[in-house]
């Protein structure tokens, strides 16, 4: 899907208006889904005129793609911030998983948008996970070189760990009202470190 993008605003007021529209789009599309959500719904939720929407975005497709990209940036930056203080890779795994589940808890509508991208904008969906996977693979490769984890196929491991985090986010964060993230992280981290072997 090729999307024509509009220029970013240059004034503080323009940036704030654009951010307000994006926040409204996250809520509306997250609740209703891409197809059912209209630009009128988004502008109503943003308390702005329909014409104003088109100053900042070429259409609903552009807003959707930006929301997917924003979720990727938010997840990576929060994970990087939490992982920065880790003294080794296994500690980083714990911190990164906690960061991811926290993003899912704090931004459930955007998480749903990323999942919907699989059908609405497969290119954005694939890019979202591929970018994450590249960085993750490199971190695991470096950790193996340092002897912090065992040697193995870093790419396969990265995608396996991403799949684990994604599924835990769905089951324990999206499907439950009061998740104990620490409990989920503790059990998953034990599994990551020790596997299933007795």
C-alpha positions in Angstrom: 0.0 0.0 0.0 1.6 3.3 -1.1 0.5 6.2 1.0 1.0 9.8 0.1 2.1 11.7 3.2 1.4 15.3 4.1 4.0 17.7 5.4 4.6 17.9 9.2 3.4 21.1 10.8 6.0 23.7 11.7 4.2 25.6 14.5 3.6 24.4 18.1 -0.1 24.9 17.6 0.0 22.8 14.4 2.0 20.0 16.1 -0.5 20.0 19.0 -3.5 19.8 16.7 -2.0 17.0 14.6 -1.2 15.1 17.9 -4.8 15.6 19.0 -6.1 14.1 15.7 -3.7 11.2 16.0 -4.8 10.5 19.6 -8.5 10.6 18.5 -7.8 8.3 15.6 -6.1 5.8 18.0 -9.1 5.7 20.2 -11.7 5.6 17.4 -9.9 3.1 15.1 -8.9 1.1 18.1 -12.5 0.8 19.3 -14.4 0.6 16.0 -11.8 -0.9 13.7 -10.3 0.6 10.5 -13.3 0.0 8.2 -16.0 1.1 10.6 -14.1 4.2 11.8 -14.8 7.3 9.6 -12.8 10.6 9.3 -15.9 12.3 10.7 -15.7 10.0 13.8 -12.1 11.0 14.2 -12.6 14.7 13.8 -15.5 14.6 16.1 -13.4 12.9 18.8 -10.6 15.4 18.2 -13.1 18.3 18.4 -11.9 19.7 15.1 -13.3 20.4 11.6 -13.1 17.8 8.8 -11.2 20.2 6.7 -8.5 20.5 9.4 -7.9 16.8 9.2 -6.8 17.1 5.6 -4.3 19.8 6.5 -2.3 17.2 8.4 -3.2 13.9 6.8 -4.0 12.8 3.2 -6.6 10.3 4.5 -7.4 7.5 7.0 -4.7 5.2 5.5 -2.0 7.7 6.4 -3.3 8.1 10.0 -3.5 4.3 10.3 0.1 3.7 9.1 1.4 6.4 11.4 -0.3 4.9 14.4 1.4 1.5 13.6 4.7 3.2 13.3 4.2 5.2 16.5 3.5 2.0 18.4 6.8 0.6 17.1 8.7 3.7 18.2 6.9 3.7 21.6 7.6 0.0 22.2 11.3 0.2 21.1 12.0 3.4 23.1 10.4 2.1 26.3 12.2 -1.2 26.0 15.5 0.6 25.3 15.0 2.8 28.3 14.2 -0.2 30.6 17.0 -2.3 29.2 19.7 0.4 29.4 20.4 -0.4 33.1 20.6 -4.2 32.6 24.0 -5.7 33.4 23.6 -8.7 31.1 21.3 -10.1 28.4 19.2 -12.2 30.6 18.5 -9.2 32.8 17.7 -7.2 29.7 15.2 -9.9 28.6 13.3 -9.4 31.9 13.3 -5.6 31.6 12.4 -5.7 27.9 9.4 -8.0 28.4 8.1 -5.9 31.3 8.4 -2.8 29.1 6.5 -4.4 26.3 3.7 -5.6 28.5 3.5 -2.2 30.0 3.1 -0.5 26.6 0.3 -3.0 25.8 -1.4 -2.2 29.1 -1.1 1.5 28.6 -2.0 1.6 24.9 -4.4 -1.2 24.2 -6.1 0.6 21.3 -2.9 1.1 19.5 -2.0 -2.6 20.1 -5.3 -3.6 18.5 -4.4 -1.3 15.5 -1.1 -3.0 15.0 -2.9 -6.4 15.0 -5.5 -5.0 12.5 -2.6 -3.8 10.3 -2.0 -7.5 9.3 -5.1 -7.2 7.1 -5.5 -3.4 6.5 -1.8 -2.6 5.8 0.3 -5.8 5.6 3.4 -3.8 4.6 3.2 -1.7 7.8 2.5 -4.8 9.9 5.5 -6.6 8.4 7.7 -3.5 8.8 6.7 -3.1 12.4 7.9 -6.6 13.4 10.8 -6.7 11.0 12.4 -3.6 12.4 12.0 -4.9 15.9 13.4 -8.3 14.8 16.5 -6.9 13.2 17.5 -4.9 16.3 16.6 -7.8 18.6 18.6 -10.3 16.6 21.7 -8.1 16.7 21.4 -7.7 20.5 21.2 -11.4 20.9 24.1 -12.0 18.6 26.3 -9.6 20.6 25.2 -11.2 23.9 26.2 -14.6 22.6 29.6 -13.3 21.5 30.1 -11.9 25.0 29.2 -15.3 26.5 26.1 -13.8 28.2 23.8 -16.4 26.5 24.5 -19.6 24.7 25.3 -19.6 20.9 22.4 -20.1 18.5 20.5 -18.6 15.6 19.9 -15.1 16.8 17.2 -14.4 14.2 15.1 -17.5 15.1 15.6 -16.7 18.8 14.6 -13.1 18.4 11.3 -14.0 16.6 10.6 -16.8 19.1 11.0 -14.3 22.0 8.9 -11.7 20.1 6.1 -14.3 19.6 6.2 -15.1 23.3 5.9 -11.5 24.3 3.1 -10.8 21.8 1.0 -13.8 23.0 1.5 -12.9 26.6 0.4 -9.4 25.9 -2.8 -10.6 24.3 -3.7 -13.3 26.9 -2.7 -11.6 30.2 -2.8 -7.9 29.4 -5.6 -7.3 26.8 -7.9 -10.1 28.0 -7.6 -9.3 31.7 -8.6 -6.2 33.6 -6.1 -6.3 36.5 -3.0 -8.1 35.2 -0.1 -8.7 37.6 2.6 -7.9 35.0 5.4 -8.8 37.5 4.0 -12.4 37.9 3.8 -12.9 34.1 7.3 -11.5 33.6 8.7 -13.6 36.4 7.3 -16.9 35.0 8.1 -16.1 31.4 11.7 -15.0 32.3 12.2 -18.3 34.2 11.1 -20.1 31.0 13.4 -18.0 28.8 16.4 -18.7 31.1 15.7 -22.3 31.9 13.5 -23.7 29.2 11.3 -26.7 29.8 14.0 -29.2 30.7 13.6 -30.6 34.3 
